[in-house]
Amino acid sequence: MKDLETGAVKQDYPKVDISSVVENEAKRLDTIAGEVAAGRASDRNVLTDEFVPAFAATNLSDHIIDSFADSQ
């Protein structure tokens, strides 16, 4: 990311842990052993609450502003 006013460059990307969703789907497909404790609705909620906000276009400007505010 580059702050166009100051020219400062910061390498920062949103980080989101969706490993629980991937693990649940792998269990459903019998790719790995185990029982799925929660249903697909729970997985959708994780994606809705964690993944979408971090990568939604409307939130990218907020993320960039926050990232540069932390470094100043």
Phi and psi restraints in degrees (range 20) as a CNS / XPLOR table:
assign (resid 1 and name C) (resid 2 and name N)
       (resid 2 and name CA) (resid 2 and name C) 1.0 -129.2 20.0 2
assign (resid 2 and name N) (resid 2 and name CA)
       (resid 2 and name C) (resid 3 and name N) 1.0 129.8 20.0 2
assign (resid 2 and name C) (resid 3 and name N)
       (resid 3 and name CA) (resid 3 and name C) 1.0 -79.8 20.0 2
assign (resid 3 and name N) (resid 3 and name CA)
       (resid 3 and name C) (resid 4 and name N) 1.0 111.4 20.0 2
assign (resid 3 and name C) (resid 4 and name N)
       (resid 4 and name CA) (resid 4 and name C) 1.0 -67.5 20.0 2
assign (resid 4 and name N) (resid 4 and name CA)
       (resid 4 and name C) (resid 5 and name N) 1.0 -24.3 20.0 2
assign (resid 4 and name C) (resid 5 and name N)
       (resid 5 and name CA) (resid 5 and name C) 1.0 -77.4 20.0 2
assign (resid 5 and name N) (resid 5 and name CA)
       (resid 5 and name C) (resid 6 and name N) 1.0 -41.8 20.0 2
assign (resid 5 and name C) (resid 6 and name N)
       (resid 6 and name CA) (resid 6 and name C) 1.0 -102.4 20.0 2
assign (resid 6 and name N) (resid 6 and name CA)
       (resid 6 and name C) (resid 7 and name N) 1.0 -18.7 20.0 2
assign (resid 6 and name C) (resid 7 and name N)
       (resid 7 and name CA) (resid 7 and name C) 1.0 82.2 20.0 2
assign (resid 7 and name N) (resid 7 and name CA)
       (resid 7 and name C) (resid 8 and name N) 1.0 -1.2 20.0 2
assign (resid 7 and name C) (resid 8 and name N)
       (resid 8 and name CA) (resid 8 and name C) 1.0 -65.4 20.0 2
assign (resid 8 and name N) (resid 8 and name CA)
       (resid 8 and name C) (resid 9 and name N) 1.0 138.2 20.0 2
assign (resid 8 and name C) (resid 9 and name N)
       (resid 9 and name CA) (resid 9 and name C) 1.0 -114.4 20.0 2
assign (resid 9 and name N) (resid 9 and name CA)
       (resid 9 and name C) (resid 10 and name N) 1.0 133.0 20.0 2
assign (resid 9 and name C) (resid 10 and name N)
       (resid 10 and name CA) (resid 10 and name C) 1.0 -132.2 20.0 2
assign (resid 10 and name N) (resid 10 and name CA)
       (resid 10 and name C) (resid 11 and name N) 1.0 127.5 20.0 2
assign (resid 10 and name C) (resid 11 and name N)
       (resid 11 and name CA) (resid 11 and name C) 1.0 -89.7 20.0 2
assign (resid 11 and name N) (resid 11 and name CA)
       (resid 11 and name C) (resid 12 and name N) 1.0 98.9 20.0 2
assign (resid 11 and name C) (resid 12 and name N)
       (resid 12 and name CA) (resid 12 and name C) 1.0 -147.1 20.0 2
assign (resid 12 and name N) (resid 12 and name CA)
       (resid 12 and name C) (resid 13 and name N) 1.0 132.8 20.0 2
assign (resid 12 and name C) (resid 13 and name N)
       (resid 13 and name CA) (resid 13 and name C) 1.0 -130.4 20.0 2
assign (resid 13 and name N) (resid 13 and name CA)
       (resid 13 and name C) (resid 14 and name N) 1.0 145.5 20.0 2
assign (resid 13 and name C) (resid 14 and name N)
       (resid 14 and name CA) (resid 14 and name C) 1.0 -59.1 20.0 2
assign (resid 14 and name N) (resid 14 and name CA)
       (resid 14 and name C) (resid 15 and name N) 1.0 139.5 20.0 2
assign (resid 14 and name C) (resid 15 and name N)
       (resid 15 and name CA) (resid 15 and name C) 1.0 -119.5 20.0 2
assign (resid 15 and name N) (resid 15 and name CA)
       (resid 15 and name C) (resid 16 and name N) 1.0 127.6 20.0 2
assign (resid 15 and name C) (resid 16 and name N)
       (resid 16 and name CA) (resid 16 and name C) 1.0 -134.9 20.0 2
assign (resid 16 and name N) (resid 16 and name CA)
       (resid 16 and name C) (resid 17 and name N) 1.0 132.2 20.0 2
assign (resid 16 and name C) (resid 17 and name N)
       (resid 17 and name CA) (resid 17 and name C) 1.0 -95.2 20.0 2
assign (resid 17 and name N) (resid 17 and name CA)
       (resid 17 and name C) (resid 18 and name N) 1.0 105.4 20.0 2
assign (resid 17 and name C) (resid 18 and name N)
       (resid 18 and name CA) (resid 18 and name C) 1.0 -113.5 20.0 2
assign (resid 18 and name N) (resid 18 and name CA)
       (resid 18 and name C) (resid 19 and name N) 1.0 22.7 20.0 2
assign (resid 18 and name C) (resid 19 and name N)
       (resid 19 and name CA) (resid 19 and name C) 1.0 -60.8 20.0 2
assign (resid 19 and name N) (resid 19 and name CA)
       (resid 19 and name C) (resid 20 and name N) 1.0 -32.1 20.0 2
assign (resid 19 and name C) (resid 20 and name N)
       (resid 20 and name CA) (resid 20 and name C) 1.0 -65.2 20.0 2
assign (resid 20 and name N) (resid 20 and name CA)
       (resid 20 and name C) (resid 21 and name N) 1.0 -36.8 20.0 2
assign (resid 20 and name C) (resid 21 and name N)
       (resid 21 and name CA) (resid 21 and name C) 1.0 -68.4 20.0 2
assign (resid 21 and name N) (resid 21 and name CA)
       (resid 21 and name C) (resid 22 and name N) 1.0 -43.9 20.0 2
assign (resid 21 and name C) (resid 22 and name N)
       (resid 22 and name CA) (resid 22 and name C) 1.0 -63.8 20.0 2
assign (resid 22 and name N) (resid 22 and name CA)
       (resid 22 and name C) (resid 23 and name N) 1.0 -42.8 20.0 2
assign (resid 22 and name C) (resid 23 and name N)
       (resid 23 and name CA) (resid 23 and name C) 1.0 -63.1 20.0 2
assign (resid 23 and name N) (resid 23 and name CA)
       (resid 23 and name C) (resid 24 and name N) 1.0 -43.8 20.0 2
assign (resid 23 and name C) (resid 24 and name N)
       (resid 24 and name CA) (resid 24 and name C) 1.0 -61.1 20.0 2
assign (resid 24 and name N) (resid 24 and name CA)
       (resid 24 and name C) (resid 25 and name N) 1.0 -42.5 20.0 2
assign (resid 24 and name C) (resid 25 and name N)
       (resid 25 and name CA) (resid 25 and name C) 1.0 -67.6 20.0 2
assign (resid 25 and name N) (resid 25 and name CA)
       (resid 25 and name C) (resid 26 and name N) 1.0 -37.4 20.0 2
assign (resid 25 and name C) (resid 26 and name N)
       (resid 26 and name CA) (resid 26 and name C) 1.0 -63.4 20.0 2
assign (resid 26 and name N) (resid 26 and name CA)
       (resid 26 and name C) (resid 27 and name N) 1.0 -38.0 20.0 2
assign (resid 26 and name C) (resid 27 and name N)
       (resid 27 and name CA) (resid 27 and name C) 1.0 -67.1 20.0 2
assign (resid 27 and name N) (resid 27 and name CA)
       (resid 27 and name C) (resid 28 and name N) 1.0 -41.0 20.0 2
assign (resid 27 and name C) (resid 28 and name N)
       (resid 28 and name CA) (resid 28 and name C) 1.0 -61.5 20.0 2
assign (resid 28 and name N) (resid 28 and name CA)
       (resid 28 and name C) (resid 29 and name N) 1.0 -35.4 20.0 2
assign (resid 28 and name C) (resid 29 and name N)
       (resid 29 and name CA) (resid 29 and name C) 1.0 -89.2 20.0 2
assign (resid 29 and name N) (resid 29 and name CA)
       (resid 29 and name C) (resid 30 and name N) 1.0 6.7 20.0 2
assign (resid 29 and name C) (resid 30 and name N)
       (resid 30 and name CA) (resid 30 and name C) 1.0 58.7 20.0 2
assign (resid 30 and name N) (resid 30 and name CA)
       (resid 30 and name C) (resid 31 and name N) 1.0 28.8 20.0 2
assign (resid 30 and name C) (resid 31 and name N)
       (resid 31 and name CA) (resid 31 and name C) 1.0 -77.9 20.0 2
assign (resid 31 and name N) (resid 31 and name CA)
       (resid 31 and name C) (resid 32 and name N) 1.0 -36.0 20.0 2
assign (resid 31 and name C) (resid 32 and name N)
       (resid 32 and name CA) (resid 32 and name C) 1.0 -128.0 20.0 2
assign (resid 32 and name N) (resid 32 and name CA)
       (resid 32 and name C) (resid 33 and name N) 1.0 157.4 20.0 2
assign (resid 32 and name C) (resid 33 and name N)
       (resid 33 and name CA) (resid 33 and name C) 1.0 -77.8 20.0 2
assign (resid 33 and name N) (resid 33 and name CA)
       (resid 33 and name C) (resid 34 and name N) 1.0 150.6 20.0 2
assign (resid 33 and name C) (resid 34 and name N)
       (resid 34 and name CA) (resid 34 and name C) 1.0 134.5 20.0 2
assign (resid 34 and name N) (resid 34 and name CA)
       (resid 34 and name C) (resid 35 and name N) 1.0 164.7 20.0 2
assign (resid 34 and name C) (resid 35 and name N)
       (resid 35 and name CA) (resid 35 and name C) 1.0 -102.8 20.0 2
assign (resid 35 and name N) (resid 35 and name CA)
       (resid 35 and name C) (resid 36 and name N) 1.0 142.9 20.0 2
assign (resid 35 and name C) (resid 36 and name N)
       (resid 36 and name CA) (resid 36 and name C) 1.0 -85.7 20.0 2
assign (resid 36 and name N) (resid 36 and name CA)
       (resid 36 and name C) (resid 37 and name N) 1.0 120.0 20.0 2
assign (resid 36 and name C) (resid 37 and name N)
       (resid 37 and name CA) (resid 37 and name C) 1.0 -77.3 20.0 2
assign (resid 37 and name N) (resid 37 and name CA)
       (resid 37 and name C) (resid 38 and name N) 1.0 -32.6 20.0 2
assign (resid 37 and name C) (resid 38 and name N)
       (resid 38 and name CA) (resid 38 and name C) 1.0 -120.8 20.0 2
assign (resid 38 and name N) (resid 38 and name CA)
       (resid 38 and name C) (resid 39 and name N) 1.0 158.8 20.0 2
assign (resid 38 and name C) (resid 39 and name N)
       (resid 39 and name CA) (resid 39 and name C) 1.0 -84.0 20.0 2
assign (resid 39 and name N) (resid 39 and name CA)
       (resid 39 and name C) (resid 40 and name N) 1.0 -178.7 20.0 2
assign (resid 39 and name C) (resid 40 and name N)
       (resid 40 and name CA) (resid 40 and name C) 1.0 -64.0 20.0 2
assign (resid 40 and name N) (resid 40 and name CA)
       (resid 40 and name C) (resid 41 and name N) 1.0 -29.5 20.0 2
assign (resid 40 and name C) (resid 41 and name N)
       (resid 41 and name CA) (resid 41 and name C) 1.0 -60.7 20.0 2
assign (resid 41 and name N) (resid 41 and name CA)
       (resid 41 and name C) (resid 42 and name N) 1.0 -39.0 20.0 2
assign (resid 41 and name C) (resid 42 and name N)
       (resid 42 and name CA) (resid 42 and name C) 1.0 -63.8 20.0 2
assign (resid 42 and name N) (resid 42 and name CA)
       (resid 42 and name C) (resid 43 and name N) 1.0 -41.7 20.0 2
assign (resid 42 and name C) (resid 43 and name N)
       (resid 43 and name CA) (resid 43 and name C) 1.0 -63.9 20.0 2
assign (resid 43 and name N) (resid 43 and name CA)
       (resid 43 and name C) (resid 44 and name N) 1.0 -41.9 20.0 2
assign (resid 43 and name C) (resid 44 and name N)
       (resid 44 and name CA) (resid 44 and name C) 1.0 -61.5 20.0 2
assign (resid 44 and name N) (resid 44 and name CA)
       (resid 44 and name C) (resid 45 and name N) 1.0 -39.0 20.0 2
assign (resid 44 and name C) (resid 45 and name N)
       (resid 45 and name CA) (resid 45 and name C) 1.0 -64.0 20.0 2
assign (resid 45 and name N) (resid 45 and name CA)
       (resid 45 and name C) (resid 46 and name N) 1.0 -40.1 20.0 2
assign (resid 45 and name C) (resid 46 and name N)
       (resid 46 and name CA) (resid 46 and name C) 1.0 -61.4 20.0 2
assign (resid 46 and name N) (resid 46 and name CA)
       (resid 46 and name C) (resid 47 and name N) 1.0 -46.5 20.0 2
assign (resid 46 and name C) (resid 47 and name N)
       (resid 47 and name CA) (resid 47 and name C) 1.0 -64.1 20.0 2
assign (resid 47 and name N) (resid 47 and name CA)
       (resid 47 and name C) (resid 48 and name N) 1.0 -41.3 20.0 2
assign (resid 47 and name C) (resid 48 and name N)
       (resid 48 and name CA) (resid 48 and name C) 1.0 -65.6 20.0 2
assign (resid 48 and name N) (resid 48 and name CA)
       (resid 48 and name C) (resid 49 and name N) 1.0 -41.4 20.0 2
assign (resid 48 and name C) (resid 49 and name N)
       (resid 49 and name CA) (resid 49 and name C) 1.0 -82.1 20.0 2
assign (resid 49 and name N) (resid 49 and name CA)
       (resid 49 and name C) (resid 50 and name N) 1.0 -31.5 20.0 2
assign (resid 49 and name C) (resid 50 and name N)
       (resid 50 and name CA) (resid 50 and name C) 1.0 -108.0 20.0 2
assign (resid 50 and name N) (resid 50 and name CA)
       (resid 50 and name C) (resid 51 and name N) 1.0 -51.9 20.0 2
assign (resid 50 and name C) (resid 51 and name N)
       (resid 51 and name CA) (resid 51 and name C) 1.0 -76.8 20.0 2
assign (resid 51 and name N) (resid 51 and name CA)
       (resid 51 and name C) (resid 52 and name N) 1.0 -52.2 20.0 2
assign (resid 51 and name C) (resid 52 and name N)
       (resid 52 and name CA) (resid 52 and name C) 1.0 -59.5 20.0 2
assign (resid 52 and name N) (resid 52 and name CA)
       (resid 52 and name C) (resid 53 and name N) 1.0 -48.6 20.0 2
assign (resid 52 and name C) (resid 53 and name N)
       (resid 53 and name CA) (resid 53 and name C) 1.0 -60.7 20.0 2
assign (resid 53 and name N) (resid 53 and name CA)
       (resid 53 and name C) (resid 54 and name N) 1.0 -34.7 20.0 2
assign (resid 53 and name C) (resid 54 and name N)
       (resid 54 and name CA) (resid 54 and name C) 1.0 -69.6 20.0 2
assign (resid 54 and name N) (resid 54 and name CA)
       (resid 54 and name C) (resid 55 and name N) 1.0 -29.1 20.0 2
assign (resid 54 and name C) (resid 55 and name N)
       (resid 55 and name CA) (resid 55 and name C) 1.0 -116.5 20.0 2
assign (resid 55 and name N) (resid 55 and name CA)
       (resid 55 and name C) (resid 56 and name N) 1.0 2.5 20.0 2
assign (resid 55 and name C) (resid 56 and name N)
       (resid 56 and name CA) (resid 56 and name C) 1.0 -69.1 20.0 2
assign (resid 56 and name N) (resid 56 and name CA)
       (resid 56 and name C) (resid 57 and name N) 1.0 139.0 20.0 2
assign (resid 56 and name C) (resid 57 and name N)
       (resid 57 and name CA) (resid 57 and name C) 1.0 -57.1 20.0 2
assign (resid 57 and name N) (resid 57 and name CA)
       (resid 57 and name C) (resid 58 and name N) 1.0 -35.2 20.0 2
assign (resid 57 and name C) (resid 58 and name N)
       (resid 58 and name CA) (resid 58 and name C) 1.0 -68.9 20.0 2
assign (resid 58 and name N) (resid 58 and name CA)
       (resid 58 and name C) (resid 59 and name N) 1.0 -20.5 20.0 2
assign (resid 58 and name C) (resid 59 and name N)
       (resid 59 and name CA) (resid 59 and name C) 1.0 -99.1 20.0 2
assign (resid 59 and name N) (resid 59 and name CA)
       (resid 59 and name C) (resid 60 and name N) 1.0 -9.6 20.0 2
assign (resid 59 and name C) (resid 60 and name N)
       (resid 60 and name CA) (resid 60 and name C) 1.0 -63.8 20.0 2
assign (resid 60 and name N) (resid 60 and name CA)
       (resid 60 and name C) (resid 61 and name N) 1.0 -41.2 20.0 2
assign (resid 60 and name C) (resid 61 and name N)
       (resid 61 and name CA) (resid 61 and name C) 1.0 -63.9 20.0 2
assign (resid 61 and name N) (resid 61 and name CA)
       (resid 61 and name C) (resid 62 and name N) 1.0 -39.9 20.0 2
assign (resid 61 and name C) (resid 62 and name N)
       (resid 62 and name CA) (resid 62 and name C) 1.0 -62.0 20.0 2
assign (resid 62 and name N) (resid 62 and name CA)
       (resid 62 and name C) (resid 63 and name N) 1.0 -41.9 20.0 2
assign (resid 62 and name C) (resid 63 and name N)
       (resid 63 and name CA) (resid 63 and name C) 1.0 -62.5 20.0 2
assign (resid 63 and name N) (resid 63 and name CA)
       (resid 63 and name C) (resid 64 and name N) 1.0 -43.7 20.0 2
assign (resid 63 and name C) (resid 64 and name N)
       (resid 64 and name CA) (resid 64 and name C) 1.0 -64.1 20.0 2
assign (resid 64 and name N) (resid 64 and name CA)
       (resid 64 and name C) (resid 65 and name N) 1.0 -46.3 20.0 2
assign (resid 64 and name C) (resid 65 and name N)
       (resid 65 and name CA) (resid 65 and name C) 1.0 -59.5 20.0 2
assign (resid 65 and name N) (resid 65 and name CA)
       (resid 65 and name C) (resid 66 and name N) 1.0 -45.3 20.0 2
assign (resid 65 and name C) (resid 66 and name N)
       (resid 66 and name CA) (resid 66 and name C) 1.0 -63.3 20.0 2
assign (resid 66 and name N) (resid 66 and name CA)
       (resid 66 and name C) (resid 67 and name N) 1.0 -39.2 20.0 2
assign (resid 66 and name C) (resid 67 and name N)
       (resid 67 and name CA) (resid 67 and name C) 1.0 -64.4 20.0 2
assign (resid 67 and name N) (resid 67 and name CA)
       (resid 67 and name C) (resid 68 and name N) 1.0 -41.5 20.0 2
assign (resid 67 and name C) (resid 68 and name N)
       (resid 68 and name CA) (resid 68 and name C) 1.0 -75.3 20.0 2
assign (resid 68 and name N) (resid 68 and name CA)
       (resid 68 and name C) (resid 69 and name N) 1.0 -31.1 20.0 2
assign (resid 68 and name C) (resid 69 and name N)
       (resid 69 and name CA) (resid 69 and name C) 1.0 -64.8 20.0 2
assign (resid 69 and name N) (resid 69 and name CA)
       (resid 69 and name C) (resid 70 and name N) 1.0 -36.2 20.0 2
assign (resid 69 and name C) (resid 70 and name N)
       (resid 70 and name CA) (resid 70 and name C) 1.0 -68.7 20.0 2
assign (resid 70 and name N) (resid 70 and name CA)
       (resid 70 and name C) (resid 71 and name N) 1.0 -26.8 20.0 2
assign (resid 70 and name C) (resid 71 and name N)
       (resid 71 and name CA) (resid 71 and name C) 1.0 -91.7 20.0 2
assign (resid 71 and name N) (resid 71 and name CA)
       (resid 71 and name C) (resid 72 and name N) 1.0 -6.4 20.0 2
